[in-house]
C-alpha cells in the first residue's frame, strides 16, 4: 500500500508541474462583444512555445451554438531562435437577437483547466449581408440512402491535381423525425480505429483538431437532420495514386423501450459509410512540374532600402500567401550571379486550418549585398512558379522592386568604402561568449527540484 501511495503522490506532483507549464504559456482571448446575428463570437486559446498542438476542449455556453473551429500556427525565427505560437479558435453562434451573459468558464488544454473571466455579448441586426465564408463553409450535402440515421464520409472534390488539397469530413446524421434514441459507444476507441483505416498513406494531412463531437442542425433535401461531426481535415495527395476512402463502421447504443413501463433496453447497432474514390491527376508538362507548389497564391514584398552603396547589406522580404499546403512551399530558386550576394533566408510561416481550407503565408527574409554599381530590377532574381488548379495553368510571382546601387564596385578584400559595411558591421566587437538568461528554463528547473524534494520528504515520512 505504501508503494501505491508513493506512486500516487509522484503522479500528483508531475501533474502539478505539467499544469504549471501549460498555464504559464496559455492565455484565453475573447473576440468582439458587439456582433451581428450572422457573426460568431470567438473564444481563442493562445499557446506560446508549444511545438505540437495539444487537445483543447472549449466550454458549452447556454444559448449559443458551438460550430466551426480553426487552428493557426505561427513560426518565426528571430536571431536564430524559433518562436512558435499556436492559436485555436472556437466559434459560437446565437439563435436569436439579444444579449447573452457568459459566466466565468474554463478551457481544457491537454487536460489542464485554464480559467477565463466571463463577459456579455450582444447579437444584433447585421449591418450588411456579407458573411465570412471562410469560417462557415461546409462540405456538400451527403448522399441520402433513404434512412433516418446514417454515417457519411464526404469530400468537397471528386478529383484533384497532385499536391492539390481537398476537404474530408466524417459525420453521423440523425433525422429529427427519427423515432429513436441513441448514445455514442466507446467513441474515442472507435474513432481512432476509423481514422487508422481511412487515412490515406499517400496524403499530407492538415486537420483542425476535433477533441469533441460538434453538433449542428442541417437541412438536407427539405428534411431536418442533426449532424454530429467527428473528424475534419484537408488532405494533399503527394503521389499520383488515386485516394481510396474505404467504407467504415460506427457502432451506436440504441435505446429500445420494452413493453414494461419505464423499462429500457440498449442494443448495439452498426452504421456503415459508403466508400469514396478521389482521382489524382498529373500536372501539365513543365520542367518544374515535380517541384512546384499547387494552390492559389499571391505575393507581398518589402525592401528595407532601394538606394544603397556597393557592399552595404539590404534586407528583402519575399512573402507568399494564399490557399494551399503552406508548410510545403519551397523557397525561390536564386541563381548565382556577379551582381549580388544572397544569403540563405530566415523562414517564418503562419498556417490557418479551418473546416474547408488551409490558408496562410510563408515569408522568406533575405540579406542581400550588392557588389556592382547600377540599377537592378529584383524580378531578375526573385521569381516563384506555381500551379493554379482553379485556372489549370502555371503562373509566376515576380518581384516588382528595384535596387539602385551607387558607388565604387565592391570587391572582396577591399572594403574601404565609407559608411556601413552592412552584414559585417562591428563583427569584431560582438561577444559570442555571452549567453542570454533562460528564465523559463530556470523556473522549470526550480519546479522540478521542488517536486524531487517533496518526493524524498514523502519517502522519509513513510519510512518513519
C-alpha positions as a Python dict, from the first residue, in 0.01 Angstrom:
ca = {
    (1, 'X'): (0, 0, 0),
    (2, 'X'): (289, 236, 77),
    (3, 'X'): (427, 186, -275),
    (4, 'X'): (91, 272, -434),
    (5, 'X'): (62, 579, -214),
    (6, 'X'): (411, 696, -311),
    (7, 'X'): (341, 644, -683),
    (8, 'X'): (15, 836, -647),
    (9, 'X'): (194, 1126, -479),
    (10, 'X'): (461, 1132, -754),
    (11, 'X'): (194, 1140, -1026),
    (12, 'X'): (15, 1422, -846),
    (13, 'X'): (333, 1630, -833),
    (14, 'X'): (408, 1558, -1200),
    (15, 'X'): (56, 1672, -1293),
    (16, 'X'): (109, 1988, -1090),
    (17, 'X'): (434, 2052, -1277),
    (18, 'X'): (261, 1993, -1615),
    (19, 'X'): (-27, 2219, -1518),
    (20, 'X'): (213, 2499, -1424),
    (21, 'X'): (388, 2459, -1760),
    (22, 'X'): (60, 2475, -1958),
    (23, 'X'): (-92, 2762, -1761),
    (24, 'X'): (228, 2964, -1787),
    (25, 'X'): (220, 2953, -2168),
    (26, 'X'): (-158, 2955, -2233),
    (27, 'X'): (-392, 3253, -2244),
    (28, 'X'): (-761, 3279, -2329),
    (29, 'X'): (-872, 3563, -2557),
    (30, 'X'): (-1230, 3671, -2631),
    (31, 'X'): (-1349, 3812, -2962),
    (32, 'X'): (-1575, 4110, -3032),
    (33, 'X'): (-1868, 4157, -2792),
    (34, 'X'): (-2084, 4353, -3039),
    (35, 'X'): (-2189, 4126, -3326),
    (36, 'X'): (-2448, 4078, -3595),
    (37, 'X'): (-2671, 3773, -3571),
    (38, 'X'): (-2480, 3616, -3863),
    (39, 'X'): (-2140, 3666, -3696),
    (40, 'X'): (-1970, 3431, -3449),
    (41, 'X'): (-1848, 3508, -3101),
    (42, 'X'): (-1495, 3364, -3086),
    (43, 'X'): (-1303, 3222, -2791),
    (44, 'X'): (-933, 3166, -2859),
    (45, 'X'): (-674, 2960, -2674),
    (46, 'X'): (-326, 3102, -2741),
    (47, 'X'): (-26, 2880, -2662),
    (48, 'X'): (330, 3008, -2684),
    (49, 'X'): (645, 2796, -2726),
    (50, 'X'): (438, 2484, -2797),
    (51, 'X'): (557, 2284, -3099),
    (52, 'X'): (272, 2031, -3113),
    (53, 'X'): (-89, 2145, -3083),
    (54, 'X'): (-240, 1990, -2766),
    (55, 'X'): (-605, 1877, -2738),
    (56, 'X'): (-828, 2171, -2647),
    (57, 'X'): (-1191, 2145, -2531),
    (58, 'X'): (-1397, 2464, -2518),
    (59, 'X'): (-1699, 2507, -2288),
    (60, 'X'): (-2064, 2483, -2385),
    (61, 'X'): (-2233, 2821, -2348),
    (62, 'X'): (-2602, 2841, -2265),
    (63, 'X'): (-2800, 2997, -2553),
    (64, 'X'): (-2512, 2978, -2804),
    (65, 'X'): (-2441, 2703, -3056),
    (66, 'X'): (-2085, 2575, -3085),
    (67, 'X'): (-1989, 2545, -3453),
    (68, 'X'): (-1674, 2574, -3662),
    (69, 'X'): (-1325, 2564, -3521),
    (70, 'X'): (-999, 2684, -3675),
    (71, 'X'): (-635, 2649, -3572),
    (72, 'X'): (-350, 2883, -3664),
    (73, 'X'): (19, 2809, -3606),
    (74, 'X'): (280, 3082, -3643),
    (75, 'X'): (653, 3007, -3662),
    (76, 'X'): (906, 3291, -3661),
    (77, 'X'): (1284, 3281, -3643),
    (78, 'X'): (1435, 3575, -3453),
    (79, 'X'): (1812, 3590, -3401),
    (80, 'X'): (1832, 3220, -3479),
    (81, 'X'): (1569, 3126, -3220),
    (82, 'X'): (1245, 2964, -3335),
    (83, 'X'): (931, 3109, -3176),
    (84, 'X'): (610, 2908, -3211),
    (85, 'X'): (258, 3031, -3129),
    (86, 'X'): (-50, 2807, -3157),
    (87, 'X'): (-394, 2971, -3166),
    (88, 'X'): (-711, 2758, -3154),
    (89, 'X'): (-1038, 2942, -3222),
    (90, 'X'): (-1389, 2818, -3138),
    (91, 'X'): (-1697, 2987, -3288),
    (92, 'X'): (-2031, 3034, -3113),
    (93, 'X'): (-2349, 3148, -3292),
    (94, 'X'): (-2667, 3290, -3139),
    (95, 'X'): (-3007, 3157, -3238),
    (96, 'X'): (-3177, 3493, -3197),
    (97, 'X'): (-3101, 3860, -3146),
    (98, 'X'): (-3032, 3961, -2789),
    (99, 'X'): (-2780, 3999, -2509),
    (100, 'X'): (-2609, 3692, -2366),
    (101, 'X'): (-2439, 3673, -2028),
    (102, 'X'): (-2136, 3442, -2030),
    (103, 'X'): (-2020, 3350, -1678),
    (104, 'X'): (-1661, 3267, -1585),
    (105, 'X'): (-1553, 2948, -1763),
    (106, 'X'): (-1266, 2705, -1813),
    (107, 'X'): (-1096, 2584, -2132),
    (108, 'X'): (-947, 2235, -2100),
    (109, 'X'): (-597, 2235, -2256),
    (110, 'X'): (-419, 1899, -2255),
    (111, 'X'): (-628, 1800, -1953),
    (112, 'X'): (-546, 2121, -1762),
    (113, 'X'): (-817, 2378, -1681),
    (114, 'X'): (-732, 2735, -1787),
    (115, 'X'): (-971, 2992, -1644),
    (116, 'X'): (-1121, 3294, -1820),
    (117, 'X'): (-1341, 3570, -1688),
    (118, 'X'): (-1692, 3592, -1826),
    (119, 'X'): (-1838, 3870, -2037),
    (120, 'X'): (-2154, 3997, -2204),
    (121, 'X'): (-2207, 3954, -2577),
    (122, 'X'): (-2472, 4137, -2781),
    (123, 'X'): (-2606, 3997, -3108),
    (124, 'X'): (-2798, 4246, -3320),
    (125, 'X'): (-2921, 4302, -3672),
    (126, 'X'): (-2629, 4258, -3914),
    (127, 'X'): (-2504, 4580, -4071),
    (128, 'X'): (-2453, 4405, -4405),
    (129, 'X'): (-2537, 4074, -4569),
    (130, 'X'): (-2169, 3983, -4609),
    (131, 'X'): (-2092, 3656, -4431),
    (132, 'X'): (-1745, 3532, -4351),
    (133, 'X'): (-1749, 3235, -4586),
    (134, 'X'): (-1400, 3131, -4484),
    (135, 'X'): (-1531, 3023, -4147),
    (136, 'X'): (-1876, 2876, -4220),
    (137, 'X'): (-1820, 2695, -4549),
    (138, 'X'): (-1922, 2333, -4501),
    (139, 'X'): (-1879, 2028, -4716),
    (140, 'X'): (-2150, 1942, -4972),
    (141, 'X'): (-2467, 1767, -4855),
    (142, 'X'): (-2416, 1392, -4809),
    (143, 'X'): (-2593, 1139, -5029),
    (144, 'X'): (-2917, 1022, -4872),
    (145, 'X'): (-2974, 648, -4862),
    (146, 'X'): (-3336, 657, -4750),
    (147, 'X'): (-3252, 606, -4381),
    (148, 'X'): (-3317, 839, -4093),
    (149, 'X'): (-2976, 763, -3939),
    (150, 'X'): (-2662, 722, -4149),
    (151, 'X'): (-2284, 763, -4134),
    (152, 'X'): (-2124, 978, -4405),
    (153, 'X'): (-1764, 1011, -4524),
    (154, 'X'): (-1775, 1313, -4755),
    (155, 'X'): (-1532, 1523, -4958),
    (156, 'X'): (-1564, 1855, -5139),
    (157, 'X'): (-1398, 1728, -5462),
    (158, 'X'): (-1414, 1413, -5675),
    (159, 'X'): (-1079, 1471, -5845),
    (160, 'X'): (-770, 1681, -5768),
    (161, 'X'): (-427, 1750, -5910),
    (162, 'X'): (-130, 1607, -5729),
    (163, 'X'): (-50, 1830, -5426),
    (164, 'X'): (-392, 1999, -5452),
    (165, 'X'): (-594, 1990, -5131),
    (166, 'X'): (-942, 1851, -5070),
    (167, 'X'): (-1156, 1853, -4758),
    (168, 'X'): (-1259, 1531, -4581),
    (169, 'X'): (-1523, 1502, -4311),
    (170, 'X'): (-1683, 1218, -4113),
    (171, 'X'): (-2029, 1280, -3967),
    (172, 'X'): (-2326, 1091, -3828),
    (173, 'X'): (-2668, 1225, -3934),
    (174, 'X'): (-2986, 1167, -3734),
    (175, 'X'): (-3320, 1291, -3867),
    (176, 'X'): (-3524, 1497, -3622),
    (177, 'X'): (-3825, 1281, -3709),
    (178, 'X'): (-3639, 955, -3638),
    (179, 'X'): (-3825, 757, -3367),
    (180, 'X'): (-3501, 651, -3199),
    (181, 'X'): (-3280, 739, -2904),
    (182, 'X'): (-2912, 658, -2916),
    (183, 'X'): (-2581, 718, -2743),
    (184, 'X'): (-2220, 709, -2859),
    (185, 'X'): (-2046, 386, -2762),
    (186, 'X'): (-1671, 375, -2681),
    (187, 'X'): (-1638, 671, -2916),
    (188, 'X'): (-1266, 753, -2876),
    (189, 'X'): (-1162, 392, -2940),
    (190, 'X'): (-1393, 365, -3241),
    (191, 'X'): (-1279, 697, -3388),
    (192, 'X'): (-910, 603, -3367),
    (193, 'X'): (-983, 272, -3542),
    (194, 'X'): (-1184, 453, -3813),
    (195, 'X'): (-902, 705, -3872),
    (196, 'X'): (-641, 429, -3895),
    (197, 'X'): (-847, 269, -4167),
    (198, 'X'): (-944, 580, -4361),
    (199, 'X'): (-632, 800, -4350),
    (200, 'X'): (-460, 757, -4689),
    (201, 'X'): (-87, 685, -4679),
    (202, 'X'): (-19, 897, -4990),
    (203, 'X'): (-156, 1225, -4847),
    (204, 'X'): (-23, 1508, -4634),
    (205, 'X'): (-282, 1584, -4365),
    (206, 'X'): (-372, 1918, -4209),
    (207, 'X'): (-654, 1885, -3955),
    (208, 'X'): (-840, 2130, -3735),
    (209, 'X'): (-822, 1904, -3431),
    (210, 'X'): (-1163, 1791, -3307),
    (211, 'X'): (-1145, 1666, -2949),
    (212, 'X'): (-1521, 1661, -2909),
    (213, 'X'): (-1822, 1593, -3128),
    (214, 'X'): (-1951, 1912, -3292),
    (215, 'X'): (-2328, 1916, -3335),
    (216, 'X'): (-2529, 2137, -3572),
    (217, 'X'): (-2871, 2146, -3734),
    (218, 'X'): (-2881, 2094, -4113),
    (219, 'X'): (-3145, 2070, -4383),
    (220, 'X'): (-3093, 1800, -4648),
    (221, 'X'): (-3336, 1795, -4938),
    (222, 'X'): (-3607, 1952, -4724),
    (223, 'X'): (-3557, 1718, -4427),
    (224, 'X'): (-3413, 1832, -4092),
    (225, 'X'): (-3116, 1644, -3951),
    (226, 'X'): (-2874, 1682, -3664),
    (227, 'X'): (-2515, 1642, -3783),
    (228, 'X'): (-2255, 1507, -3539),
    (229, 'X'): (-1920, 1596, -3694),
    (230, 'X'): (-1640, 1370, -3567),
    (231, 'X'): (-1344, 1447, -3793),
    (232, 'X'): (-1243, 1720, -4037),
    (233, 'X'): (-920, 1761, -4233),
    (234, 'X'): (-756, 1882, -4552),
    (235, 'X'): (-563, 1619, -4746),
    (236, 'X'): (-295, 1686, -5009),
    (237, 'X'): (-203, 1388, -5234),
    (238, 'X'): (175, 1362, -5272),
    (239, 'X'): (176, 1078, -5526),
    (240, 'X'): (-20, 1008, -5844),
    (241, 'X'): (-211, 721, -5683),
    (242, 'X'): (-587, 770, -5652),
    (243, 'X'): (-707, 826, -5294),
    (244, 'X'): (-927, 540, -5178),
    (245, 'X'): (-1150, 606, -4875),
    (246, 'X'): (-1294, 270, -4770),
    (247, 'X'): (-1628, 205, -4607),
    (248, 'X'): (-1611, 239, -4227),
    (249, 'X'): (-1846, 135, -3946),
    (250, 'X'): (-1962, 324, -3636),
    (251, 'X'): (-2141, 137, -3358),
    (252, 'X'): (-2405, 321, -3156),
    (253, 'X'): (-2605, 229, -2848),
    (254, 'X'): (-2973, 236, -2947),
    (255, 'X'): (-3228, 262, -2666),
    (256, 'X'): (-3534, 43, -2710),
    (257, 'X'): (-3845, 71, -2492),
    (258, 'X'): (-3982, -266, -2386),
    (259, 'X'): (-4347, -342, -2318),
    (260, 'X'): (-4296, -296, -1948),
    (261, 'X'): (-4343, 57, -1821),
    (262, 'X'): (-4017, 259, -1776),
    (263, 'X'): (-3802, -33, -1885),
    (264, 'X'): (-3532, 46, -2140),
    (265, 'X'): (-3304, -189, -2325),
    (266, 'X'): (-2982, -83, -2503),
    (267, 'X'): (-2859, -264, -2812),
    (268, 'X'): (-2560, -200, -3037),
    (269, 'X'): (-2645, -100, -3394),
    (270, 'X'): (-2388, -51, -3670),
    (271, 'X'): (-2390, 226, -3930),
    (272, 'X'): (-2171, 192, -4237),
    (273, 'X'): (-2048, 469, -4469),
    (274, 'X'): (-2021, 448, -4846),
    (275, 'X'): (-1669, 419, -4995),
    (276, 'X'): (-1518, 715, -5178),
    (277, 'X'): (-1262, 747, -5457),
    (278, 'X'): (-1069, 1069, -5532),
    (279, 'X'): (-898, 1077, -5870),
    (280, 'X'): (-547, 1226, -5862),
    (281, 'X'): (-435, 1396, -6184),
    (282, 'X'): (-85, 1475, -6306),
    (283, 'X'): (14, 1838, -6364),
    (284, 'X'): (55, 1953, -6725),
    (285, 'X'): (402, 1912, -6874),
    (286, 'X'): (654, 2163, -6738),
    (287, 'X'): (1026, 2148, -6649),
    (288, 'X'): (935, 2204, -6281),
    (289, 'X'): (614, 2000, -6268),
    (290, 'X'): (754, 1771, -5995),
    (291, 'X'): (870, 2059, -5774),
    (292, 'X'): (619, 2346, -5787),
    (293, 'X'): (357, 2418, -5522),
    (294, 'X'): (-9, 2373, -5614),
    (295, 'X'): (-268, 2625, -5494),
    (296, 'X'): (-393, 2982, -5531),
    (297, 'X'): (-122, 3226, -5431),
    (298, 'X'): (-19, 3589, -5445),
    (299, 'X'): (281, 3773, -5309),
    (300, 'X'): (380, 4068, -5097),
    (301, 'X'): (733, 4207, -5066),
    (302, 'X'): (928, 4458, -4861),
    (303, 'X'): (1268, 4617, -4924),
    (304, 'X'): (1448, 4795, -4640),
    (305, 'X'): (1620, 5041, -4875),
    (306, 'X'): (1602, 5098, -5251),
    (307, 'X'): (1924, 5305, -5264),
    (308, 'X'): (2247, 5151, -5128),
    (309, 'X'): (2626, 5156, -5169),
    (310, 'X'): (2811, 4853, -5303),
    (311, 'X'): (2889, 4626, -5007),
    (312, 'X'): (2608, 4767, -4795),
    (313, 'X'): (2357, 4500, -4690),
    (314, 'X'): (1988, 4543, -4759),
    (315, 'X'): (1702, 4334, -4626),
    (316, 'X'): (1446, 4192, -4868),
    (317, 'X'): (1126, 4013, -4764),
    (318, 'X'): (951, 3784, -5014),
    (319, 'X'): (612, 3667, -4883),
    (320, 'X'): (389, 3404, -5050),
    (321, 'X'): (29, 3393, -4928),
    (322, 'X'): (-290, 3218, -5029),
    (323, 'X'): (-464, 2878, -5028),
    (324, 'X'): (-273, 2552, -5039),
    (325, 'X'): (-24, 2341, -4848),
    (326, 'X'): (159, 2634, -4690),
    (327, 'X'): (401, 2416, -4492),
    (328, 'X'): (539, 2264, -4813),
    (329, 'X'): (601, 2589, -5002),
    (330, 'X'): (956, 2586, -5147),
    (331, 'X'): (1185, 2889, -5141),
    (332, 'X'): (1252, 3084, -5462),
    (333, 'X'): (1546, 2944, -5655),
    (334, 'X'): (1811, 3214, -5696),
    (335, 'X'): (2093, 3158, -5942),
    (336, 'X'): (2448, 3263, -5855),
    (337, 'X'): (2549, 3592, -6014),
    (338, 'X'): (2822, 3853, -6000),
    (339, 'X'): (2596, 4146, -5906),
    (340, 'X'): (2473, 4036, -5562),
    (341, 'X'): (2550, 3810, -5271),
    (342, 'X'): (2226, 3647, -5147),
    (343, 'X'): (2244, 3491, -4802),
    (344, 'X'): (2014, 3198, -4705),
    (345, 'X'): (1680, 3337, -4590),
    (346, 'X'): (1516, 3315, -4250),
    (347, 'X'): (1176, 3148, -4281),
    (348, 'X'): (859, 3233, -4096),
    (349, 'X'): (513, 3090, -4155),
    (350, 'X'): (153, 3126, -4049),
    (351, 'X'): (-89, 2843, -4127),
    (352, 'X'): (-463, 2867, -4066),
    (353, 'X'): (-657, 2541, -4073),
    (354, 'X'): (-1035, 2576, -4098),
    (355, 'X'): (-1307, 2323, -4176),
    (356, 'X'): (-1296, 2374, -4552),
    (357, 'X'): (-949, 2501, -4641),
    (358, 'X'): (-589, 2564, -4543),
    (359, 'X'): (-459, 2916, -4591),
    (360, 'X'): (-171, 3126, -4468),
    (361, 'X'): (163, 3270, -4566),
    (362, 'X'): (529, 3176, -4591),
    (363, 'X'): (788, 3454, -4561),
    (364, 'X'): (1149, 3440, -4680),
    (365, 'X'): (1368, 3713, -4529),
    (366, 'X'): (1695, 3768, -4719),
    (367, 'X'): (2011, 3967, -4659),
    (368, 'X'): (2131, 4098, -4993),
    (369, 'X'): (2474, 4256, -5053),
    (370, 'X'): (2519, 4437, -5388),
    (371, 'X'): (2862, 4418, -5549),
    (372, 'X'): (2824, 4644, -5854),
    (373, 'X'): (2709, 4992, -5936),
    (374, 'X'): (2381, 5019, -6131),
    (375, 'X'): (2003, 4978, -6122),
    (376, 'X'): (1879, 4621, -6077),
    (377, 'X'): (1517, 4501, -6101),
    (378, 'X'): (1478, 4223, -5844),
    (379, 'X'): (1250, 4038, -6086),
    (380, 'X'): (1571, 3912, -6248),
    (381, 'X'): (1650, 3718, -5932),
    (382, 'X'): (1323, 3657, -5743),
    (383, 'X'): (1069, 3450, -5935),
    (384, 'X'): (841, 3184, -5792),
    (385, 'X'): (650, 2942, -6017),
    (386, 'X'): (337, 2756, -5900),
    (387, 'X'): (37, 2575, -6050),
    (388, 'X'): (-313, 2720, -6005),
    (389, 'X'): (-562, 2427, -6000),
    (390, 'X'): (-863, 2657, -6050),
    (391, 'X'): (-723, 2828, -6360),
    (392, 'X'): (-548, 2500, -6454),
    (393, 'X'): (-228, 2674, -6555),
    (394, 'X'): (117, 2762, -6429),
    (395, 'X'): (178, 3112, -6303),
    (396, 'X'): (480, 3309, -6181),
    (397, 'X'): (512, 3554, -5893),
    (398, 'X'): (780, 3815, -5971),
    (399, 'X'): (930, 4091, -5763),
    (400, 'X'): (832, 4445, -5859),
    (401, 'X'): (1110, 4610, -5654),
    (402, 'X'): (1432, 4769, -5780),
    (403, 'X'): (1763, 4831, -5607),
    (404, 'X'): (1973, 5129, -5712),
    (405, 'X'): (2341, 5084, -5626),
    (406, 'X'): (2563, 5392, -5634),
    (407, 'X'): (2935, 5400, -5563),
    (408, 'X'): (3257, 5217, -5642),
    (409, 'X'): (3224, 4849, -5720),
    (410, 'X'): (3263, 4631, -5412),
    (411, 'X'): (3541, 4372, -5413),
    (412, 'X'): (3631, 4113, -5155),
    (413, 'X'): (3939, 4221, -4959),
    (414, 'X'): (3877, 4590, -5040),
    (415, 'X'): (3615, 4724, -4800),
    (416, 'X'): (3745, 5077, -4755),
    (417, 'X'): (3417, 5237, -4860),
    (418, 'X'): (3287, 5496, -4621),
    (419, 'X'): (2971, 5425, -4431),
    (420, 'X'): (2817, 5093, -4334),
    (421, 'X'): (2967, 4765, -4447),
    (422, 'X'): (2627, 4605, -4385),
    (423, 'X'): (2630, 4240, -4288),
    (424, 'X'): (2980, 4250, -4133),
    (425, 'X'): (2948, 4576, -3936),
    (426, 'X'): (3124, 4564, -3595),
    (427, 'X'): (3175, 4190, -3623),
    (428, 'X'): (3494, 4206, -3413),
    (429, 'X'): (3306, 4389, -3137),
    (430, 'X'): (3048, 4115, -3094),
    (431, 'X'): (3091, 3900, -2781),
    (432, 'X'): (2985, 3547, -2865),
    (433, 'X'): (3067, 3423, -2513),
    (434, 'X'): (2767, 3595, -2355),
    (435, 'X'): (2458, 3381, -2309),
    (436, 'X'): (2108, 3509, -2256),
    (437, 'X'): (1940, 3400, -1933),
    (438, 'X'): (1665, 3141, -1988),
    (439, 'X'): (1401, 3241, -1732),
    (440, 'X'): (1156, 2975, -1843),
    (441, 'X'): (1417, 2700, -1810),
    (442, 'X'): (1523, 2836, -1468),
    (443, 'X'): (1169, 2828, -1325),
    (444, 'X'): (1109, 2484, -1474),
    (445, 'X'): (1428, 2355, -1308),
    (446, 'X'): (1321, 2507, -973),
    (447, 'X'): (979, 2342, -1004),
    (448, 'X'): (1135, 2003, -1080),
    (449, 'X'): (1373, 2042, -785),
    (450, 'X'): (1080, 2115, -552),
    (451, 'X'): (899, 1807, -678),
    (452, 'X'): (1207, 1590, -608),
    (453, 'X'): (1245, 1738, -258),
    (454, 'X'): (877, 1670, -181),
    (455, 'X'): (906, 1311, -307),
    (456, 'X'): (1214, 1250, -91),
    (457, 'X'): (1029, 1401, 204),
    (458, 'X'): (739, 1160, 149),
    (459, 'X'): (982, 866, 138),
    (460, 'X'): (1126, 981, 469),
    (461, 'X'): (777, 1016, 624),
    (462, 'X'): (675, 665, 514),
    (463, 'X'): (998, 512, 646),
    (464, 'X'): (922, 652, 988),
}
